[in-house]
Amino acid sequence: MKLWKVAALDRAEAKRIQEENQIPPLIATLLQIRGIRTREEVQDFLFNDSKIADPFEIKDMDKAAARVRQAIDSGESICVYGDYDADGVTSTALLFSYLETVGANVSFYIPSRETEGYGINKAAVDKLHEQGVSLIVTVDNGIAAGEEIAHAKALGIDTVVTDHHQPLAELPDAVAVVDLHRRDCPSRFKSLSGVGVAFKLIMALEGEYADTDTLLDNYADILSLGTIGDIVDLRGENRVFVKRGLESMMNSDRPGIHALLRASGIGDKPLTAGRVSFTLVPRINAVGRLGSSGKSVHLLLTEDFNEAEEMAKAMSEDNTERREIEARIVDEIDTMIQSNPSLARDSVIVLDGEGWHHGVVGIVASRVKEAFGKPAIVLSRDGDKAKGSGRSVEGFPLCDAIAACGDLLTHYGGHPMAAGLSLDTANIELFRKRINQFASEFSKMPYDTLRIDCKLNPAYLSLSAVDELKHLQPYGAGNPAPVFGFFNMTIDNIIPVGNQKHLRLLFSRAGASLTAMYFFTEPKDFPYQKGDVVDVAATLEINDYNGTKSVSVIIKDIKASAEDSEKILNANRAFETFVTGGALPQPVLRRLLPERSEFAAVYRFLRNQGEYAFAPETLPYRLGGKINFGRIRVILEAMKQLGLITYIEGMGTTRISLNPTGGKVSLESAPIIKALKEAIQ
């Protein structure tokens, strides 16, 4: 379960924004909620598709451009040194393509994720030295490569760093260090991806009178692909890149882009940032996860349509293999948690397995985080060494939590929402304990949150109102598709569609009706019934089928209206804190201790159900709201300990069923009840 939060709305401010800018009221409301309020901000957000800040605002950009121009003019061997993810691949292709066009003697290098890891390494520098390279230009990396850049300098190779990651205390000794996050960098927009910084370098190389509009015409397709892939905020300049890029991609003259679109099955569908994120980007990333990302760069650079088709097909096959590997690991984790539920009860979930593919553990960590609403770290063991990735929930700085355990690690790095680490296998258990100690001392562990932009009356829905939302596109990080809350809706019908894989749900409230799609939910997994009153969080789209347009309501989440998500989450956290040995105040402990009548109520409910196969947080509603969720968790744990029920919880599986009993069982004898009573003074 996620914590539902409806954004605060200032109606007077929204009305002012609407009148000042002459825009539809719904758009003004959403802009006000998202903090886009001044006339300048509104105009830039809605209408800017070409204005980009002067690249020379960025510290050292003048030095970087001068050194690269010198290398171009003198015919030096330049190597664009990239990275294996979508941002690194597109950064490499972008800068290489430009330099080749202006006649530079240029090559590129992408390190292997599996054998070399992220960023510059000394062996690669040695190889480039043997090839006669005299200038390395890093893209999407380099800011933390002090030793490697010093090694290159000792070999007579100059380095220009272009990066967007956080610098270390000491900058590398390069000819130029172009990074927006340098403390002495005066640039105003700090959210560029690596490919955005590379584009700024191209603008600088074009000189004072660079024709930005023409550069965007030439490179916005590649530029937007990397910007979307790196999940940077789609505000400011990034928004310009993606707006122009989505148009450019559909009309791109690059065979690789055409082939990638066809291989991904997009066809003639309108191209959105979401479709790029979920179809094109994973194909590029899959190559880096399983093999060499050099192939992805070649795809973006090739001028041969047949070659492009073959490479795009191979990338799709890699992506399929990546999904299969990911699914196998998720299945293993599901089995692990079913057999040992305590693994998922920690504040920070740490899971490890032998031989899990390093290239997909980050994606798996994201799946675990989504399933349990907690920060998750997934480690792959390889003998006495382990390597992994973590994903966090908003508000918990995973990089700081990992850094607090730095003495146990051989390598670590990242940012608040995602991080990577390496350690000795022997230290995994201690690492699990220490990072959860950090979490226990954190001010207040946040919950995974579903943010709802505003409540909406279903009677308000119309084609024209939903069509207005197109002004907010492109959606993405920092500007997600608006989520609307439809509250106190009665379920009128539940219709399985798509071979029972999806549901069409019919709702009503005060005479207004609503039809919505709940994708990837089978009837057996839907915990609600006709007549239930629920809250629905949904996005809105225009569906155009055979020339007929209609409003499409896509459900993101659904809960019983009587449920208070924060109370349920707090109660669950209290239960998990207790069973994992954490300290709780006396009033909280008392709220966890169930009464005998509550045991009886849960038992009767399960007996009548036969088997309950829905998430446990739906039980308070089904039990009439009379028992708090913390006590329900304690009751289920006690029944499991006493052999009264079989209780299975996993990644996506919950199953509670009564076991045959040979006679009366003393509830007081359950270990969890004894422990609770001992803890209560």
N, C-alpha and C positions, 0 to 999 in steps of 0.2 A: 504494500500500500504506500502511496505517496501522500505527502502533506499538501492538501489543496489550499492555495492562496489566491484570493481574488485581489487584483491590483487596486490601489486607492484611486478614485476618480474625483477630480476637481471640475465639476460641471461648468462653473463660471469661467474657469480658465479654458476649458475645451471650447466653449461658445466664443470666447475672444479669439482663439486660434482660427476657428471656422470663419468668423466674420472678417478678420484681418487678412486672411489669405484666400477667401472666397472658395473654400473647399467643402466637400460633403461633411455633414455632422459626424458620421461614423469614423471617417478618416481623421478628423480633428480630435475626436475622443481618443483614438488609438495613439495619435502622436503625443497628446498630452500625457497619457499613461506612460509612454516610453521616454518621456523627458525631452522631446523635440518640440520646443515651445516658441523660441524667438522667430521673427519673420525670416531672418537669415538662415537659421537652422532648418526651418520648414522648406524654404525655397531650395536649399542645397539638397535636402533629402529627397524631395519629390521630383525635382526638375534638372538637377545637374547631371550631365552625361559626358562632360569633356574637360571640366576644369580640374587641373592637377597642380599642386603646389610646386614651386621652384625646387628642383632637386638639390640645388646648392645650399638650401637651408640645412641639409644634413651634414653634420660634422665630417670632415675629411673627404667629402665627395669631390672637391676640387683636386685634391691630391690623387684620388683614385682615377679620375678621368684623365688627368695629365699623364699618369704612368701608363695607362692602357693606350692612350693615343701615341705615346712615344714608342711603345712596342709595336703598334700597328704600322707606324711610319717607317720603322727600322727593320721590319720583317722578322722580329723576334718570335720565337716559338711560345705561344700563349696556351695555357691549359685552363679550361673552366672546370673547377673541381666542385662537383655537386653532391647530392645525397640520394638515397634510394627510395624516398617516399614521393608522393605526387608533387609536393612543393619543390623538393630538390630536383626532381626530374624535369619539371616545367621550367624552373629557374635555369637549369643547364641548357635545355633546348632553346630557350628564349635568347640567352646571351650568346650562345654559340652561333645561332642562326644570324643574329645581328652582326657579330664580328666577321663571320664568313662573308656576309653580304658586302661589308665595307673593305674586303680584301685582306683581312688579317690572316696570319699563319696560326691557325687555332685548332686545338683538339679538345676533347673533354674526357673526364674521368669520373666514374661513379664507383664508390667502394662497394664490396659485397657485404650485405648485412650479416651473413652467416660467418664469414671468415675474417672480415676486417672491422666490422662495426661502423658506428657513426663517425663521420668527420674525417679529417686528415690523419693519416698514419705515416710513420717514418718509412716503412717499406714502400709505400706508394710514392713518397717523395723521392726515394732512391731510384725507383723505376722511371719517374718523370725526368730525373736528372740524366739518366742514361740515354733518354730520348732527346736530350738537348733542350728541354723546356727551361726558359729563363724567367718566365713570369707565370705565377699561379694566381688565378682570380677565383676565390671561393664564392659560392652562392649557397645560401641557406645553411651555412656552417662556417666554422673558422674562429668564432669569437673566443672559444675555450681552448684553442690549439696552440697555446704559447710555446710548448716544447717542440712541436712538429714544425712550426713556422721558424723557430730559431734554427732547427736542423736544416731546413731549406735554405735559410740565409747563409749558413756555414758552407753550403754547397754552391753558393753563388746564385741562388734562385730568389728573386723578389716575390713578395706576396701582397696582394690586395684582398682584404677581407670585406665581403659584403654579407651581412647576417642580420637576423632579427631576433635572436635569442638573447637572454639576459647575460651581460658580461660578467666575468669574474672580477675579483678585486684589482687584478693587474691585466691590462690589455696586452695582446700579443704584439711583438716587435715587428710590425709589418709596415710596408710603405704607406698604407692607408688602412684605417679601420672604420668602415662604414657600418654603423649599427645605431639604430634609432634610440636604443636604450642606454647608450653612453650617457653618463651624468652631464657631460659638457655638450651634448647634442641639442641644439636649439629648435630642431624641427617640431612642428606643431602636431602632426598626425603620427602617432606612435604604433598603430596597429597593423602596419603592412606585414604581409607574409614575405618569405624569402624571394619569391618571384616578383613581388611588388618592389622590393629593394633593387633587384636586378633591372627592372624596368626603369627605375629612377636613374640607375647608372647609364642606361642607354640614352635617356633624355640628356644627361650631362655630357655624354660623348658627342651628342648632336650639337651641343653648344648653346650659347645664349639664345639663339633664335630657333630652337628646336620646334618643329611642327608636331605638337602633341597629338593633335587630331589624326594626322596621318600615321603616326606611330601606333596609336590605338587601332586604327584600321588594319594595320599590318600584324599586330601582335596580341590584340585583345583576346583572341580565342585561347591561346596558350596561357596568357596572363590570368584569365578568369578561371581556367581549369585548376591552376595551382592555388589561386586565392580561395576558391571553394574547398579544395582538397585539404588546405591547412586549417580550416575551421576558424579563421580570423573573423573579427566583427565586420559584418557587411554594413559599415557606416563610412562616411567620408569617401576617401579615394578608393577604398575597396569596393564600395557600392558602384562607383563609376566604372571600375574595371569589369565588374561582373555584368552590369547593365549592357555595356558595349560588347562584352565577350559572348554573352548568350546570343545576341543578334549575329555576331560574327561567326560563331561556331556553326550555325545552321547554314551559313553561306561561305564557309571556309574553303579556300582553294588548296588546303593541305590534305593530301590523300589519307594521311594517318588519322586526322580528325573524322573524315568521312567514314573510314573503315571502322573506327571505334564506335561511332554512332550506330552504324548498321549492326555491328557485332553485339551491341548491348541491347538491341531490340527496341530502341526508341522510335526508329522509323520516322513517320511524319508527325508524331506527337509534339505539342509545343514544348520547347526546351526550357526547363526551369532549373534554378540552382539545386533544388531538391533532387531532380532526376540526374543531374550531373554528379551530385554527391553520392547517390546510391547506385549508379550504374557505371559511369565512366571512371570515377576516382578509384573504386575498389579494384578495377581491372589493372590500373597502373600500379597501385600499391601491391597487388598480388604478385606481380613479377619481382618486386623488391623483397617481398616476404619469402618467396620460394626460390628465387634465382638471381639473375643479374638485371638491375634496372637499366643497364645500358640499352637493353632491347626496347624499353619504353621511350628512351630518348631518340633512338633510331626511328621508331614509329612516327614520332612527331616531326622528324626532319626529312623523312624519305619523300621523294617526288615520284616514286614508282607505285602506281595504284595496285598492281598485283602483289608486290612485296608488302604493301600496307595491309591488304586483305589477309595475307598469310599471318602477318605478325599480330593483327587484331584478333584473329581466330585463336592463335596460340595464347594470347593474353586472357581470352575468355576461358580457355581450358585451364590455365593457371588459377584463375579466379574460382572456377568450379572445384578444383583440387583444394584450394585454400578453404572453401566453405566446408568441404568434406572433412578436412583435418580439424577445423574448428568444431564441427559437430561431434566428432569422436571425443575430443577433449571435454566438451560440455557434457557429453554422456558419462564420461568417467567421473567428472566432478559431481554430477547428479547422483551417481551411485555412492560416491564417497560421503556426500552429505546425508543421504538417506540412511546410511549405516552409522554415521556419526554426526548427528544434528548439531553438536556443540561447535563444529567448525564454522557454522553460519551464525552463531550467537555472539561472537566477538564483535566489538564496535568496528574494528577493521578486519575484514575477512582475509586471511592469508592461506592460500592453497598451493600445494606443490605436487608434482608428479614427475616420474622418471621419463626422460626422452620426449617431453612435450615440445612441439616445434616452436623454436624461439620466435619465429616470424608471426605467429598468431596469438601468442599469450596475451598481448595487449587487447586484442579484440575480445578474447575470452574473458579477460578481467572486466571489460565493459559489460558483457552479458551478465556476469555475476553481480556487478554493481546494480544493474537494472532489476535483476530478479529479487535482490534482498534490500535494495535501497540504502546500501552502505558502501563506503570505500572498500575496494577489493584489490588484492595483489595476487597475481598468479605467477608462480615460479616453476621453471623447468630445471630439473636436476639432471646433471650429466656427471655421474660418478661423484667425486667429492666437491664438485663445483655446481653452482646454481645461478640462473640468470632469469630475470623476469620483468614484468611491467605491471603498473597499477593504474587504476582509474578512481577518481574521487567524486564525491557529491559536492555541490556548490556550498562554499563556506568552510570546508575543511581542507587546509593547505597540505596536500599529500607530500609535496616536496619537503616541507618543513618536518613533517612526521618522519619521513625516511631519513632526513639529515640528522635528526635527533638520535638515530641508531647508527650513525656513520661509522663508529668504531667497530661495528660488526660487518661492515660492507667493504668490498674491494673496489666498487665503483658505484656511483649513483648520480642522478641528475634529473631535471625535469621542471615542472611548474605546478601550481596548486592543483590542477585538475588531472594531471597525468605525469607519471614518472617511470624511470627505468632504474634497475639496480642489479648488482651482482654480489654474490657472497659465497662463502664456503657452506656446503651442505650441512655440516655439523652445527652451523649457527642458525639454521632456519627456525628451530623451536624457540630459541632465545630471542630472535628477531620478532617472531609472532608475539611473544610476551611483552617485549619492550615497546613495540609500536602501539600495542593496545594500552600500555601504561601511559604513553603520550596522549592517547585519545581520552583516557579516563581523567587526565589532568587538564584537558582542553576545556575552555570556558563553558561551552555547551555544544555537544556534538550535533550538527545540523541533520535534518532529515532530507532525503531526496524529495524534491518539491515539484509539484505540478503547478505552474503559474498560469492563472486564468486572467486574460486581459480585462474582460468585463462580463457581467451578467447580461443575458439577452432574452427578451420576451420572444417566444416562437412566433407570435403574431406579427413581429417586425420583419421577419424574413421575406425577402423578395429578390428577384433576379437583379434588379437595379441596385439594391443595397449591397448584395454580395459582389456584384461586378465592380463596385467602387473600390474594393479591396486590392484590385490590381495595381493601384497607385502606390501601394506599400512594397510591392515586389521590386527586386528579388529578395526572397526570404533566405535566412541562414543564421549563422552565429551572430548574436547581437541584434538581430532583427528577425526573430522566428515568426512563422506563420501565426497570426492571431488565434488564440484559443478562447472560445466563448463558453460561458457556463449557462446551461439551461437547467434551472433548479425546480424541484418539486414536480417532476414529470411522472405521469402515470403510464406504466407499460400497458399498451393495448393489445399488442401482438408481437410474437417472436417468430420470424420466418427464416428457416435455414436456406442458404443459397450457395451456389458454387460447389456442388457435391458435398454439402454440409460443412464446408470449411469456413464459411462466413455467415454472419447474421444480418438480416434486415429487421430493424426494430421500429415499431410504431408507438409513438408517445402522444399524450395529450395533456393540456392544462388550460383550464378556464375557457374551454371551447376552441382553443387553438391546437392544431395537430402538428406533429413533426415526424418525419421519416428519416432514419439515419442508418448508416452502415457501420457494422462493427467487424472489421476484417480480422482474419486469422483467429477467430473464436468459434469453436464448434458448440452445438447445442448442449452437449454433455459438460462443457466447461463453463457454461454461463450460469451464475449462481442466483439469478433473479427469475421471477415468474410474472405472468400476467397479473395486473392489479397492483404490483409493487410500485411504490413511489420512490423515484430515484433522482439523483443529480447526474447530469451528463456534461462532460467536457468534450468539446468538438471543434474541429476546424471546418471552414466553409469554402466550397469551390463551386464553379460553374461547370456543369457536365453538359457537353455538346455531343449528342448522339443522333446521327442521321439528320443533322440540321436542326434538331429540336433541343433547346437549352432548358436546363432545370437546375435548381439549387441542390448541391450535393453536400450532405452533412456527414462528416467522417469522425466517428467517435475515437477520442484519445483515451478516455477513462470513464468509468461509471461507478457510482457508489450509492448506497441507500441514503435517502435524504435525512433519515434519522441519525445517521452515523456522523460523529465528530472525528474527523481523521486525526486531529492532533491528540485528542484524548486516547484514541486507540493506539497511536504510535507511542505515546508516553507510557501507557500501561504495558505495552509489549517491551519497551526498553527497560522498565522496572523489573519485569520477569527475567529478561536476559541478563541484566546486571546481577540479579540474585543468583541465578543458576551458574554464572561464571565466577562467582566468588566476590563480587563487588559489594561495597557498603551502601546501605540505603537508610534513610531516616525512618524512625519508628512509624510515623503515620503512613508512609508508603508501604512498609512491610505489612501493616494491618490491612491495608487495602488489597493486598495480595492474598490474604488468608481467607479461603472460601468457607461458607457455612455448609452444613450437611444438606440443607434443602437445595442449595445451588448444585451440589454434586448430583442430587436426585434429578434435578431439572435437566442437566446436561445428559445424564444417563438415559432418561426417558426420551429425549429428543433423538439421540443416536439410535436407540432401539426402534423408534418409529421410522427413522430414515433408512435403516438397513446399512447404508454406507454413505458417508459424507465426503465428497471428492472436490470440495471447493476450498479456497484460501481460508485459513482459520479466522482472519479478521472479519469475515462475513457472519460469523457465528453470533456476535452480540445482537445483530439485527434479527436473525432467525430465532433467537431466544427471547425476542420481545423487548430487548434493551434493558432487561432487568438485572443482568450480571455484567460487571465490568470486564474488559478484555484481559486484564492481568489475572483475574481469578479464573477465567476460562482457560488460560494457558496453564495455570497451576493445576487445575482439575484434570486437564488432558494429560499432563505430565504424570500426575499421581496415578491415574487410571492405567497409563502405559507401564509405569513401574510395578503396578500390582497385577499386570497381565490381563486387565479387563478389556483393553482395546489394543488393536494394531494401529499404530499412528505413524504414517510415513510422510515425511516432508523432504522435498528436494528442490532442484532448480525451478521446475515447472510442474511439480507433482505434489499433490496433497491427497491423502487418503486416510480416513478414520473409520474403523469398523469395530463393532463389538466382538469379543471373543467368547466362546462358550465358557461358563463358569461352573465349578462343581459345588458351590455353596456360597455362604455369605463371606464377604471380604471386609476386613477392618480398614476403612479409609485412613484412619489415624496412623496406620502402620507404614504408609507410603513415605519413603525417605524425604521427599520434598516437603511434606506436611510436617514431619518431625523437625526438619531443619528450619522451617519458617517459625514454628512455635518456639524453638530454642533461641532464634534471633530476636523474637519479640520479648521485650523485657516486661 
